[in-house]
């Protein structure tokens, strides 16, 4: 008999095969025993009949408990009540380990209990579905970038300075070199890569020491940053839109079962695969003020503002041409107004907020140096960054995706803490 995965069960109808996994649910009725088995690739009902299994083996199997590990041999056959699905007619059941008093049951558990038992909670069907969607979104992003001439270029996690200010950095001692910091973003280092490879991206953990307690914030999260030479502002947004629509289509295609488990409204996702909206920051402020907001032209958008902007939009909306005073030093000024930058945020619908931040980068050495001096940045520490504007500078742009926020939106997940295997928040670092 051959070991197979549950996801491949349809290809083995009528064969004697072996499944290995864990008990999701078990019940018995007279001489019948029903085991819902999961193996990571899916779940399957396994049906054992006492006369065929043997009375002693049947009694042993009845002692299996939730999350016990087992090896089950049998023959796949069409499910008696569910068209297109299969079940396993059991021949033998071999317990590996009988789980004792699994702490997560059908009763309602609070978030603190579940997070303290995150190492077990990830086995639940909804957490399984979210992590599978996370996997799909990750590879969809990489596939889109690879197909569009981007190359993976890994930036360091330990850095000697900040990317966007020093108030939200995690500081560590670094041997005899003084202080180092956990990276907030790989963007500055990625800019070096475009002079070699043309288009580059990184994908990895970043860290923000913000004391934020919202459902959209983590202190350790994953970011995909991309940079591209000879790409200017409008094309940068075209690349971002193409990527997100590619991800939507991949999730709809590959994660139908997972979306069903999460009760995700897939019609909303389908509707989002259409040309994105676009407005300037100034237009957004005017719109919000017409709706009663007190936001002004020099303000960033809050969560309530983002929700108001997208509440009647089925598609994400680009907000671009931001005031320079609330954006980073490296963003290129708008040609029509030096008080604005060629930067964009992409706001997802359904209340999921900002999922991308991007901009065209300043490629003029002297202008960039002036801004760095105005912000009292150490030119010695950033000389390598300025060098990029001295040796073959070109127009270039980039953007970063908050990975967990995108996963949240794809899965319709209410809180970002469920979109990463082990969430790190200001009040939690265990387990």
FISE-777340 format. One record per residue (C-alpha): residue in three letters; x, y, z. Coordinates in pm, 1 decimal, padded with zeros to 6 digits. Layout:
<rs>
R   rest         c1         c2         c3
R    ALA          X          Y          Z
...
</rs>
This chain:
<rs>
R   rest         c1         c2         c3
R    UNK    00000.0    00000.0    00000.0
R    UNK    00112.9    00351.9   -00082.5
R    UNK    00129.1    00652.4    00151.8
R    UNK   -00067.6    00940.0   -00001.5
R    UNK   -00192.8    01285.3    00093.1
R    UNK   -00562.1    01353.5    00141.5
R    UNK   -00550.3    01617.2   -00132.6
R    UNK   -00460.5    01339.5   -00381.3
R    UNK   -00736.4    01102.2   -00273.9
R    UNK   -00941.8    01129.9   -00595.1
R    UNK   -00658.4    00981.1   -00799.9
R    UNK   -00663.4    00662.1   -00589.0
R    UNK   -01030.0    00561.0   -00592.7
R    UNK   -01062.1    00186.8   -00532.8
R    UNK   -00695.3    00139.0   -00437.6
R    UNK   -00568.1    00034.1   -00098.1
R    UNK   -00376.4    00332.8    00040.1
R    UNK   -00237.0    00469.8    00367.4
R    UNK   -00315.3    00806.7    00525.0
R    UNK   -00121.3    00963.3    00811.7
R    UNK   -00254.6    01250.9    01019.0
R    UNK   -00451.4    01373.9    01318.1
R    UNK   -00804.9    01324.7    01440.6
R    UNK   -01016.5    01634.9    01384.0
R    UNK   -01335.9    01469.9    01508.8
R    UNK   -01447.8    01119.6    01606.9
R    UNK   -01786.3    00960.2    01675.6
R    UNK   -01922.2    00608.6    01682.2
R    UNK   -02268.0    00466.3    01626.6
R    UNK   -02311.8    00100.1    01702.3
R    UNK   -02067.5   -00091.8    01488.5
R    UNK   -01965.1    00214.7    01284.2
R    UNK   -01683.6    00454.1    01367.6
R    UNK   -01644.5    00787.8    01187.8
R    UNK   -01308.9    00966.7    01202.9
R    UNK   -01247.7    01303.3    01040.7
R    UNK   -00879.0    01288.6    00959.8
R    UNK   -00661.7    01587.0    00864.8
R    UNK   -00308.6    01574.2    00729.9
R    UNK   -00229.6    01936.2    00641.2
R    UNK   -00341.4    01901.4    00278.6
R    UNK   -00708.4    01849.2    00364.7
R    UNK   -00962.7    01653.9    00565.8
R    UNK   -01134.8    01323.4    00496.6
R    UNK   -01402.2    01115.2    00662.8
R    UNK   -01278.9    00766.2    00742.1
R    UNK   -01546.8    00502.8    00812.7
R    UNK   -01462.4    00187.7    01008.8
R    UNK   -01702.6   -00110.6    01038.6
R    UNK   -01642.3   -00328.0    01344.3
R    UNK   -01679.5   -00670.4    01172.0
R    UNK   -01425.8   -00567.2    00906.6
R    UNK   -01183.0   -00397.5    01143.7
R    UNK   -01208.5   -00661.5    01413.3
R    UNK   -01370.4   -00613.4    01753.4
R    UNK   -01043.8   -00560.0    01945.0
R    UNK   -00908.8   -00307.6    01692.2
R    UNK   -01248.3   -00138.4    01683.3
R    UNK   -01250.7   -00093.0    02061.7
R    UNK   -00894.6    00042.5    02049.8
R    UNK   -00991.7    00289.0    01776.8
R    UNK   -01287.6    00412.2    01983.3
R    UNK   -01035.8    00537.8    02241.1
R    UNK   -00888.0    00785.4    01995.1
R    UNK   -00933.3    01146.2    02103.2
R    UNK   -00924.6    01489.7    01943.9
R    UNK   -00577.8    01555.2    01791.6
R    UNK   -00455.4    01198.9    01838.5
R    UNK   -00207.7    01101.1    01566.6
R    UNK   -00287.1    00793.1    01358.4
R    UNK   -00207.3    00588.3    01052.0
R    UNK   -00514.9    00464.4    00868.2
R    UNK   -00519.1    00220.0    00579.0
R    UNK   -00816.4    00167.7    00356.3
R    UNK   -00984.8    00220.3    00021.8
R    UNK   -01115.6    00555.7   -00105.9
R    UNK   -01467.0    00556.0   -00244.6
R    UNK   -01719.3    00826.6   -00340.5
R    UNK   -01888.0    00990.2   -00041.2
R    UNK   -02239.0    00855.4    00008.9
R    UNK   -02398.5    01196.6    00064.0
R    UNK   -02163.7    01457.3   -00088.9
R    UNK   -02122.7    01451.4   -00463.7
R    UNK   -01768.0    01495.7   -00585.9
R    UNK   -01616.7    01409.6   -00248.4
R    UNK   -01461.1    01092.2   -00113.7
R    UNK   -01441.4    00897.0    00209.1
R    UNK   -01216.8    00614.7    00321.1
R    UNK   -01341.9    00264.9    00389.1
R    UNK   -01105.8    00169.5    00671.5
R    UNK   -00906.3   -00153.5    00680.4
R    UNK   -00668.9   -00084.5    00970.9
R    UNK   -00616.5    00192.6    01227.3
R    UNK   -00281.2    00230.0    01401.3
R    UNK   -00263.0    00491.5    01678.7
R    UNK    00071.0    00674.0    01702.7
R    UNK   -00004.9    00885.1    02008.9
R    UNK   -00330.2    00931.4    02199.7
R    UNK   -00372.1    01299.4    02284.5
R    UNK   -00474.6    01372.2    02641.5
R    UNK   -00733.3    01641.2    02715.7
R    UNK   -00668.0    01867.5    02416.0
R    UNK   -00732.0    02216.4    02559.8
R    UNK   -00906.5    02375.5    02260.6
R    UNK   -01256.1    02239.6    02220.8
R    UNK   -01580.6    02339.4    02056.6
R    UNK   -01668.8    02581.8    02333.9
R    UNK   -01601.2    02953.0    02292.2
R    UNK   -01248.5    03056.5    02390.1
R    UNK   -01133.5    03414.8    02441.5
R    UNK   -00852.3    03564.5    02229.5
R    UNK   -00604.1    03569.4    02518.2
R    UNK   -00650.6    03196.0    02576.2
R    UNK   -00619.4    03118.5    02206.4
R    UNK   -00310.6    03337.1    02162.8
R    UNK   -00146.5    03176.2    02466.3
R    UNK   -00215.1    02843.3    02296.2
R    UNK   -00122.8    02966.3    01948.4
R    UNK    00101.8    02661.7    01902.2
R    UNK   -00216.8    02452.6    01913.1
R    UNK   -00468.3    02705.3    01776.0
R    UNK   -00302.7    02700.4    01432.4
R    UNK   -00440.7    02345.1    01391.5
R    UNK   -00801.9    02470.8    01382.0
R    UNK   -00976.3    02475.6    01046.6
R    UNK   -01000.9    02855.0    01022.9
R    UNK   -00638.0    02910.9    01117.6
R    UNK   -00539.0    02638.2    00871.1
R    UNK   -00734.4    02820.2    00601.3
R    UNK   -00573.2    03157.9    00680.4
R    UNK   -00221.7    03012.2    00674.3
R    UNK   -00293.6    02841.0    00342.2
R    UNK   -00411.0    03173.3    00196.8
R    UNK   -00094.7    03334.5    00333.6
R    UNK    00109.3    03074.7    00145.1
R    UNK   -00083.1    03140.7   -00176.7
R    UNK   -00050.8    03519.9   -00149.8
R    UNK    00323.5    03490.3   -00089.1
R    UNK    00384.9    03284.4   -00400.7
R    UNK    00145.4    03492.6   -00610.4
R    UNK    00346.0    03806.6   -00526.6
R    UNK    00673.9    03634.7   -00609.9
R    UNK    00538.3    03487.4   -00933.5
R    UNK    00406.6    03822.9   -01054.0
R    UNK    00735.7    03996.7   -00981.3
R    UNK    00942.8    03718.7   -01134.5
R    UNK    00729.7    03732.6   -01449.5
R    UNK    00783.3    04109.5   -01469.2
R    UNK    01165.1    04100.9   -01464.1
R    UNK    01215.7    04157.6   -01090.1
R    UNK    01491.1    03966.3   -00911.3
R    UNK    01498.4    03861.4   -00545.6
R    UNK    01751.0    04078.3   -00360.9
R    UNK    01764.7    04021.5    00013.7
R    UNK    01826.9    04328.3    00225.8
R    UNK    01975.3    04305.4    00578.2
R    UNK    01765.3    04281.8    00892.0
R    UNK    02037.9    04436.1    01110.7
R    UNK    02110.2    04792.9    00999.2
R    UNK    02335.1    05073.2    01128.3
R    UNK    02065.3    05338.0    01088.4
R    UNK    01696.8    05402.3    01027.9
R    UNK    01502.3    05405.4    00704.5
R    UNK    01221.6    05637.6    00810.7
R    UNK    01301.7    05806.0    01141.5
R    UNK    01439.6    05666.8    01466.6
R    UNK    01140.6    05676.9    01699.3
R    UNK    01009.8    05329.2    01615.8
R    UNK    01331.6    05128.8    01610.2
R    UNK    01432.3    04821.5    01808.2
R    UNK    01789.9    04881.9    01920.7
R    UNK    02050.1    04609.1    01984.9
R    UNK    02416.0    04605.3    02086.9
R    UNK    02635.6    04498.8    01796.4
R    UNK    02971.5    04370.9    01924.0
R    UNK    03230.6    04651.7    01919.4
R    UNK    03049.1    04847.1    01647.7
R    UNK    02807.1    05019.9    01882.2
R    UNK    02433.0    05014.9    01822.5
R    UNK    02245.4    04837.3    01546.6
R    UNK    01874.2    04836.5    01468.8
R    UNK    01620.1    04583.3    01350.1
R    UNK    01513.9    04686.5    01002.1
R    UNK    01196.1    04887.6    00944.2
R    UNK    01220.4    04837.4    00568.2
R    UNK    01462.3    04708.1    00309.7
R    UNK    01390.1    04991.6    00070.7
R    UNK    01713.2    05192.8    00090.9
R    UNK    01925.3    04882.1    00037.7
R    UNK    01701.0    04770.2   -00247.7
R    UNK    01782.9    05089.2   -00433.5
R    UNK    02141.4    04966.7   -00463.9
R    UNK    02017.1    04651.7   -00636.4
R    UNK    01850.8    04829.0   -00927.3
R    UNK    02186.4    04958.6   -01046.5
R    UNK    02292.0    04594.2   -01086.0
R    UNK    01977.4    04397.9   -01167.9
R    UNK    01735.9    04664.6   -01294.2
R    UNK    01432.7    04553.0   -01094.7
R    UNK    01456.2    04393.3   -00750.7
R    UNK    01243.4    04292.0   -00452.7
R    UNK    01292.2    04156.2   -00105.0
R    UNK    01050.7    03966.8    00117.4
R    UNK    01107.7    03923.6    00487.0
R    UNK    01039.4    04033.0    00843.6
R    UNK    01059.6    04396.3    00948.8
R    UNK    01011.4    04555.3    01289.0
R    UNK    00832.5    04865.3    01418.7
R    UNK    00848.9    04964.4    01784.9
R    UNK    00519.4    05152.7    01766.3
R    UNK    00289.3    05128.4    02065.0
R    UNK   -00009.8    05059.8    01843.3
R    UNK   -00289.4    04835.4    01965.0
R    UNK   -00512.0    04836.5    01658.1
R    UNK   -00631.2    04530.1    01471.4
R    UNK   -00400.7    04630.3    01183.1
R    UNK   -00067.9    04649.9    01368.0
R    UNK    00206.9    04404.3    01461.5
R    UNK    00554.7    04479.1    01594.9
R    UNK    00707.5    04208.8    01374.2
R    UNK    00554.7    04159.6    01033.7
R    UNK    00650.4    04068.6    00678.6
R    UNK    00705.9    04324.2    00406.6
R    UNK    00760.9    04292.8    00035.6
R    UNK    00957.9    04589.5   -00099.0
R    UNK    01021.5    04637.8   -00470.6
R    UNK    01235.9    04887.1   -00663.0
R    UNK    01264.2    04941.6   -01037.3
R    UNK    01503.1    05146.3   -01249.4
R    UNK    01360.8    05367.3   -01526.3
R    UNK    01010.6    05345.0   -01373.6
R    UNK    00834.4    05670.1   -01292.3
R    UNK    00531.0    05748.9   -01079.6
R    UNK    00242.4    05644.5   -01304.8
R    UNK    00407.9    05322.8   -01417.7
R    UNK    00488.4    05245.6   -01054.6
R    UNK    00118.2    05252.6   -00972.3
R    UNK    00040.6    05039.3   -01278.1
R    UNK    00280.6    04773.8   -01149.1
R    UNK    00118.8    04785.4   -00804.1
R    UNK   -00230.3    04749.6   -00948.0
R    UNK   -00124.7    04462.9   -01171.5
R    UNK    00028.7    04282.4   -00875.6
R    UNK   -00274.8    04312.6   -00649.0
R    UNK   -00516.1    04204.6   -00920.9
R    UNK   -00289.0    03908.0   -00994.2
R    UNK   -00300.3    03810.8   -00626.0
R    UNK   -00680.6    03837.8   -00618.2
R    UNK   -00716.5    03607.2   -00917.0
R    UNK   -00471.8    03353.6   -00771.9
R    UNK   -00650.1    03341.8   -00435.6
R    UNK   -00990.1    03298.8   -00601.1
R    UNK   -00849.6    03019.7   -00819.6
R    UNK   -00643.7    02828.0   -00564.2
R    UNK   -00817.5    02891.3   -00230.1
R    UNK   -01187.0    02823.7   -00287.7
R    UNK   -01206.8    02573.2   -00000.4
R    UNK   -01017.6    02801.6    00237.2
R    UNK   -01234.1    03103.1    00150.2
R    UNK   -01545.6    02890.9    00212.9
R    UNK   -01419.1    02787.2    00558.0
R    UNK   -01364.5    03156.4    00641.3
R    UNK   -01707.0    03244.2    00497.3
R    UNK   -01535.7    03505.1    00281.4
R    UNK   -01761.2    03700.4    00044.6
R    UNK   -01585.5    03604.1   -00277.6
R    UNK   -01806.8    03835.4   -00483.1
R    UNK   -01634.2    04127.6   -00312.2
R    UNK   -01296.2    03989.5   -00415.2
R    UNK   -01413.6    03936.1   -00771.1
R    UNK   -01541.7    04292.9   -00784.8
R    UNK   -01203.2    04423.7   -00667.9
R    UNK   -01037.3    04278.0   -00979.0
R    UNK   -01120.1    04586.6   -01186.6
R    UNK   -00944.0    04917.2   -01261.4
R    UNK   -00852.1    05083.5   -00931.2
R    UNK   -00970.1    05426.3   -00827.3
R    UNK   -00735.0    05720.9   -00800.9
R    UNK   -00743.7    06061.2   -00636.7
R    UNK   -00487.7    06308.4   -00512.0
R    UNK   -00439.6    06370.2   -00141.7
R    UNK   -00599.9    06710.1   -00188.4
R    UNK   -00903.7    06555.4   -00359.1
R    UNK   -00927.4    06299.7   -00081.2
R    UNK   -00923.8    06575.0    00181.8
R    UNK   -01196.9    06764.1   -00002.0
R    UNK   -01407.1    06448.3   -00024.4
R    UNK   -01360.0    06368.0    00344.1
R    UNK   -01443.6    06720.5    00453.4
R    UNK   -01762.1    06703.0    00248.2
R    UNK   -01851.6    06397.8    00456.8
R    UNK   -01792.8    06579.9    00785.7
R    UNK   -01427.7    06498.3    00857.0
R    UNK   -01208.3    06769.5    01009.8
R    UNK   -00896.8    06653.7    00820.8
R    UNK   -00685.2    06927.4    00659.5
R    UNK   -00446.5    06939.5    00364.4
R    UNK   -00142.7    06875.7    00582.1
R    UNK   -00275.2    06565.0    00755.5
R    UNK   -00218.8    06193.9    00711.5
R    UNK   -00518.3    05964.1    00676.0
R    UNK   -00653.2    05787.0    00981.3
R    UNK   -00837.5    05455.5    00982.4
R    UNK   -01174.9    05631.6    00982.0
R    UNK   -01067.2    05839.6    00682.1
R    UNK   -00955.3    05532.1    00489.0
R    UNK   -01285.8    05361.6    00561.9
R    UNK   -01484.9    05665.5    00450.8
R    UNK   -01288.2    05693.8    00126.9
R    UNK   -01354.9    05334.3    00023.7
R    UNK   -01694.0    05255.3    00174.8
R    UNK   -01874.1    05294.4   -00158.8
R    UNK   -01590.0    05161.4   -00373.0
R    UNK   -01563.8    04793.1   -00469.2
R    UNK   -01200.2    04845.9   -00575.1
R    UNK   -00890.3    04975.5   -00395.5
R    UNK   -00815.0    05346.3   -00432.1
R    UNK   -00477.0    05509.8   -00492.2
R    UNK   -00417.6    05831.8   -00297.8
R    UNK   -00122.1    06015.0   -00450.3
R    UNK    00060.4    06350.0   -00456.0
R    UNK    00096.0    06383.0   -00081.7
R    UNK    00225.5    06687.8    00111.0
R    UNK    00602.8    06658.5    00133.1
R    UNK    00603.9    06740.6    00504.7
R    UNK    00431.5    06415.4    00597.4
R    UNK    00628.3    06187.2    00366.2
R    UNK    00984.8    06055.3    00362.4
R    UNK    01288.3    06257.4    00252.9
R    UNK    01366.4    06033.6   -00044.9
R    UNK    01039.4    06090.4   -00232.0
R    UNK    01058.9    06292.9   -00553.9
R    UNK    00875.3    06624.6   -00563.4
R    UNK    00581.2    06666.8   -00800.6
R    UNK    00683.6    06875.4   -01104.3
R    UNK    00373.4    07095.4   -01081.0
R    UNK    00409.3    07169.5   -00707.6
R    UNK    00731.5    07127.7   -00502.5
R    UNK    00522.9    07103.6   -00185.6
R    UNK    00386.5    06768.0   -00303.8
R    UNK    00561.0    06434.9   -00360.0
R    UNK    00508.7    06168.0   -00623.9
R    UNK    00404.2    05917.9   -00359.9
R    UNK    00103.4    05691.8   -00329.2
R    UNK   -00084.4    05487.4   -00073.3
R    UNK   -00317.8    05211.2   -00189.5
R    UNK   -00627.4    05180.5    00028.9
R    UNK   -00812.0    04848.3    00023.4
R    UNK   -01192.6    04837.0    00044.1
R    UNK   -01404.9    04670.0    00313.4
R    UNK   -01221.9    04856.4    00590.2
R    UNK   -00880.7    04692.2    00541.8
R    UNK   -00701.3    05023.1    00494.0
R    UNK   -00356.8    05090.1    00352.3
R    UNK   -00188.8    04786.2    00198.5
R    UNK    00078.9    04955.1   -00016.0
R    UNK    00295.4    05262.2    00015.5
R    UNK    00508.4    05368.8   -00280.1
R    UNK    00675.8    05658.9   -00455.0
R    UNK    00909.2    05774.8   -00722.1
R    UNK    01246.9    05828.9   -00556.5
R    UNK    01455.7    06143.7   -00574.7
R    UNK    01735.7    06072.8   -00824.6
R    UNK    01914.5    06410.2   -00806.3
R    UNK    02219.3    06395.1   -00577.0
R    UNK    02222.3    06759.8   -00471.1
R    UNK    01848.7    06779.7   -00401.1
R    UNK    01859.1    06462.0   -00194.0
R    UNK    02159.9    06583.4    00002.6
R    UNK    01987.0    06914.1    00077.0
R    UNK    01685.9    06730.5    00218.7
R    UNK    01902.1    06505.2    00430.4
R    UNK    02086.6    06806.4    00568.7
R    UNK    01756.7    06981.4    00640.9
R    UNK    01645.2    06675.7    00841.4
R    UNK    01982.0    06669.6    01021.5
R    UNK    02066.9    06322.5    00894.6
R    UNK    02427.1    06206.6    00915.9
R    UNK    02570.7    06230.9    00566.0
R    UNK    02860.1    06005.3    00667.8
R    UNK    02621.3    05725.3    00765.6
R    UNK    02421.8    05759.9    00444.1
R    UNK    02708.6    05830.7    00204.1
R    UNK    02652.1    05494.1    00036.6
R    UNK    02292.0    05597.9   -00035.5
R    UNK    02401.2    05930.0   -00183.0
R    UNK    02659.8    05748.7   -00394.9
R    UNK    02375.8    05593.0   -00592.9
R    UNK    02299.0    05942.3   -00724.9
R    UNK    02663.8    06002.4   -00820.6
R    UNK    02735.3    05696.6   -01031.0
R    UNK    02476.2    05639.4   -01302.4
R    UNK    02163.5    05780.6   -01136.8
R    UNK    01837.1    05713.3   -01321.0
R    UNK    01466.7    05780.2   -01256.1
R    UNK    01339.1    05500.7   -01033.4
R    UNK    01043.1    05407.8   -00816.5
R    UNK    00937.3    05150.6   -00563.8
R    UNK    00673.5    05035.4   -00321.1
R    UNK    00617.4    04817.4   -00017.6
R    UNK    00331.7    04579.0    00064.2
R    UNK    00226.2    04506.3    00419.7
R    UNK    00197.5    04131.4    00369.7
R    UNK   -00026.4    04048.5    00665.2
R    UNK   -00263.8    04333.4    00579.4
R    UNK   -00299.6    04195.7    00228.8
R    UNK   -00361.0    03844.6    00364.9
R    UNK   -00622.7    03988.4    00602.8
R    UNK   -00810.0    04145.5    00315.2
R    UNK   -00790.3    03837.0    00092.4
R    UNK   -00927.7    03612.6    00366.2
R    UNK   -01170.8    03861.0    00518.3
R    UNK   -00986.7    03822.2    00850.9
R    UNK   -01091.3    04072.9    01114.5
R    UNK   -00764.2    04092.6    01310.3
R    UNK   -00412.5    04087.6    01166.5
R    UNK   -00282.1    03872.4    01453.9
R    UNK   -00440.2    03565.4    01289.7
R    UNK   -00254.6    03609.5    00960.3
R    UNK    00094.6    03526.6    01091.6
R    UNK    00190.1    03201.3    01265.8
R    UNK    00314.8    03367.5    01586.5
R    UNK    00201.7    03730.2    01624.9
R    UNK    00424.9    03976.5    01805.1
R    UNK    00238.0    04269.2    01958.8
R    UNK    00324.1    04522.5    02226.6
R    UNK    00153.5    04307.6    02489.6
R    UNK    00251.2    03961.0    02362.1
R    UNK    00570.1    03774.0    02274.2
R    UNK    00466.1    03424.2    02397.3
R    UNK    00476.3    03156.6    02266.0
</rs>
